[in-house]
Amino acid sequence: MMGKGVVIDGEALLTRLPEVRGRYAPERMMRDLTWFRVGGPAEVLFTPADEEDLAGFLRRVDEDIPVTVVGVGSNLLVRDGGIPGVVIRLGRGFGQLELEGEALVRAGAMVPDVKVARFALEHGIEGLTFLRGIPGTIGGALRMNAGAHGAETKDVLVEARAVDERGNVHVLSVDDMEMSYRHCGVPEGWIFTSALLRGRAGDREEIARHMEEIQAAREAAQPVRERTGGSTFRNPPGARAWELIDAAGMRGVRVGGARVSERHCNFLINEGEATAADIEALGELVRARVKETSGVELQWEIRRLGVMK
Ligand SMILES: Cc1cc2nc3c(=O)[nH]c(=O)nc-3n(C[C@H](O)[C@H](O)[C@H](O)COP(=O)(O)OP(=O)(O)OC[C@H]3O[C@@H](n4cnc5c(N)ncnc54)[C@H](O)[C@@H]3O)c2cc1C
């Protein structure tokens, strides 16, 4: 398959990859693995069996082969031409969820945030409830410093484990992570494998109530049942992206099969038949109109990966 000047050839790439205990899948369509339901193939999708398998792969893979990691794709726009090289999507070997002391939770990088919130509730742990509303994984939460309802990942993180590009395992303290608003300072090529999170002892009924409130607030304010990537743009210092987008008259505007959500205009929606190109073009149109009307240059929060068709 041809991206713009880029050839995606999963079978050929497979012959160059090291032997692993996990699974390789050539030309797996990323549209099946992202919330937006768009995106061409991962040249080869690799699901490592566990951290050791992942580290062994990274130690041995040829340096000229690009490697990209994804979670459950709730913050991703994968372009229609696909992603050259190997895309790593962690599997069951990264799904551990256990108590590691009072109010301390160890969660594998592929555990959904909502599962961590429910686990905390079961064990009467307060402080991790905000994760209830974020539809990604712990790996994605570490990379994005995901946050909501006045809390963010860095507030509850004790340490994270990561594997670097050469296959070395690191244990990073929260300070090492250099986290700020939707940002983590750890090199982009490093892959998180688990996190140790700290809550505090709380009252189960109160935590349950708080979780319900979070869910209700989400359902009211966000198009949570649609094909979307969540907040498209970062809030600029001192302003809210959605207000700028609204003031620019972009609520409900369409490009091809993509639409600016009426309910929350910092969300873009795939109405069903959108391509990644439609969504990206709509995002760029929003940026241009906001620049014209308010002078602010919005920055993408959604991560765009891969090549155009
Ligand atoms: C309806 C909706 C609501 C949302 N609400 C919120 C919200 O309230 N707050 C918020 O912060 N976000 C929100 N998001 C965005 C998104 O859920 C978060 O950014 C989430 O943390 C992404 O996790 P993921 O597993 O889906 O990662 P992906 O989207 O798959 O990847 C996101 C980034 O993380 C990197 N990454 C993923 N896993 C790893 C890993 N193991 N190691 C290293 N890097 C990794 C990827 O390379 C990529 O750069 C929302 C999204 C949607 C669709």
The ligand as an SDF file (V2000), in Angstrom:
LIG
                    3D

 53 58  0  0  0  0  0  0  0  0999 V2000
  -14.7830   10.9730   24.8690 C   0  0  0  0  0  0  0  0  0  0  0  0
  -13.3800   11.2890   25.3110 C   0  0  0  0  0  0  0  0  0  0  0  0
  -13.1780   11.9980   26.4810 C   0  0  0  0  0  0  0  0  0  0  0  0
  -11.8760   12.3130   26.9250 C   0  0  0  0  0  0  0  0  0  0  0  0
  -11.7310   13.0050   28.0900 N   0  0  0  0  0  0  0  0  0  0  0  0
  -10.4850   13.2790   28.5490 C   0  0  0  0  0  0  0  0  0  0  0  0
  -10.2920   13.9800   29.7920 C   0  0  0  0  0  0  0  0  0  0  0  0
  -11.2230   14.3430   30.4780 O   0  0  0  0  0  0  0  0  0  0  0  0
   -9.0340   14.2210   30.1990 N   0  0  0  0  0  0  0  0  0  0  0  0
   -7.9480   13.8350   29.4690 C   0  0  0  0  0  0  0  0  0  0  0  0
   -6.8100   14.0750   29.9080 O   0  0  0  0  0  0  0  0  0  0  0  0
   -8.0940   13.1810   28.2950 N   0  0  0  0  0  0  0  0  0  0  0  0
   -9.3290   12.8890   27.8180 C   0  0  0  0  0  0  0  0  0  0  0  0
   -9.4840   12.2250   26.6290 N   0  0  0  0  0  0  0  0  0  0  0  0
   -8.2860   11.8820   25.8380 C   0  0  0  0  0  0  0  0  0  0  0  0
   -7.6850   10.5060   26.1250 C   0  0  0  0  0  0  0  0  0  0  0  0
   -8.6400    9.6300   26.6850 O   0  0  0  0  0  0  0  0  0  0  0  0
   -6.4570   10.5830   27.0540 C   0  0  0  0  0  0  0  0  0  0  0  0
   -5.4380   11.3600   26.4760 O   0  0  0  0  0  0  0  0  0  0  0  0
   -5.8990    9.1960   27.3700 C   0  0  0  0  0  0  0  0  0  0  0  0
   -4.9220    9.3390   28.3870 O   0  0  0  0  0  0  0  0  0  0  0  0
   -5.2730    8.5050   26.1590 C   0  0  0  0  0  0  0  0  0  0  0  0
   -5.0240    7.1450   26.4840 O   0  0  0  0  0  0  0  0  0  0  0  0
   -4.9930    6.0170   25.3640 P   0  0  0  0  0  0  0  0  0  0  0  0
   -4.6600    4.7340   26.0090 O   0  0  0  0  0  0  0  0  0  0  0  0
   -6.2220    6.0570   24.5520 O   0  0  0  0  0  0  0  0  0  0  0  0
   -3.7370    6.5100   24.4960 O   0  0  0  0  0  0  0  0  0  0  0  0
   -3.6570    6.7060   22.9090 P   0  0  0  0  0  0  0  0  0  0  0  0
   -4.6970    7.6710   22.4720 O   0  0  0  0  0  0  0  0  0  0  0  0
   -3.6060    5.4030   22.2310 O   0  0  0  0  0  0  0  0  0  0  0  0
   -2.2180    7.4120   22.8090 O   0  0  0  0  0  0  0  0  0  0  0  0
   -2.0580    8.7400   23.2790 C   0  0  0  0  0  0  0  0  0  0  0  0
   -0.5620    9.0370   23.4180 C   0  0  0  0  0  0  0  0  0  0  0  0
   -0.0390    8.2350   24.4690 O   0  0  0  0  0  0  0  0  0  0  0  0
    1.0510    7.4560   24.0080 C   0  0  0  0  0  0  0  0  0  0  0  0
    1.0140    6.1840   24.7250 N   0  0  0  0  0  0  0  0  0  0  0  0
   -0.0250    5.3200   24.8520 C   0  0  0  0  0  0  0  0  0  0  0  0
    0.3380    4.2510   25.5960 N   0  0  0  0  0  0  0  0  0  0  0  0
    1.6450    4.4520   25.9340 C   0  0  0  0  0  0  0  0  0  0  0  0
    2.5960    3.6920   26.6910 C   0  0  0  0  0  0  0  0  0  0  0  0
    2.3100    2.5140   27.2570 N   0  0  0  0  0  0  0  0  0  0  0  0
    3.8540    4.2030   26.8290 N   0  0  0  0  0  0  0  0  0  0  0  0
    4.1950    5.3910   26.2490 C   0  0  0  0  0  0  0  0  0  0  0  0
    3.3370    6.1400   25.5350 N   0  0  0  0  0  0  0  0  0  0  0  0
    2.0750    5.6760   25.3890 C   0  0  0  0  0  0  0  0  0  0  0  0
    0.8310    7.3020   22.5060 C   0  0  0  0  0  0  0  0  0  0  0  0
    2.0530    7.1080   21.8430 O   0  0  0  0  0  0  0  0  0  0  0  0
    0.2290    8.6580   22.1670 C   0  0  0  0  0  0  0  0  0  0  0  0
    1.2340    9.6450   22.0030 O   0  0  0  0  0  0  0  0  0  0  0  0
  -10.7620   11.9050   26.1640 C   0  0  0  0  0  0  0  0  0  0  0  0
  -10.9600   11.1710   24.9830 C   0  0  0  0  0  0  0  0  0  0  0  0
  -12.2490   10.8720   24.5500 C   0  0  0  0  0  0  0  0  0  0  0  0
  -12.4350   10.0720   23.2950 C   0  0  0  0  0  0  0  0  0  0  0  0
  1  2  1  0
  2  3  1  0
  2 52  2  0
  3  4  2  0
  4  5  1  0
  4 50  1  0
  5  6  2  0
  6  7  1  0
  6 13  1  0
  7  8  2  0
  7  9  1  0
  9 10  1  0
 10 11  2  0
 10 12  1  0
 12 13  2  0
 13 14  1  0
 14 15  1  0
 14 50  1  0
 15 16  1  0
 16 17  1  0
 16 18  1  0
 18 19  1  0
 18 20  1  0
 20 21  1  0
 20 22  1  0
 22 23  1  0
 23 24  1  0
 24 25  2  0
 24 26  1  0
 24 27  1  0
 27 28  1  0
 28 29  2  0
 28 30  1  0
 28 31  1  0
 31 32  1  0
 32 33  1  0
 33 34  1  0
 33 48  1  0
 34 35  1  0
 35 36  1  0
 35 46  1  0
 36 37  1  0
 36 45  1  0
 37 38  2  0
 38 39  1  0
 39 40  1  0
 39 45  2  0
 40 41  1  0
 40 42  2  0
 42 43  1  0
 43 44  2  0
 44 45  1  0
 46 47  1  0
 46 48  1  0
 48 49  1  0
 50 51  2  0
 51 52  1  0
 52 53  1  0
M  END
$$$$
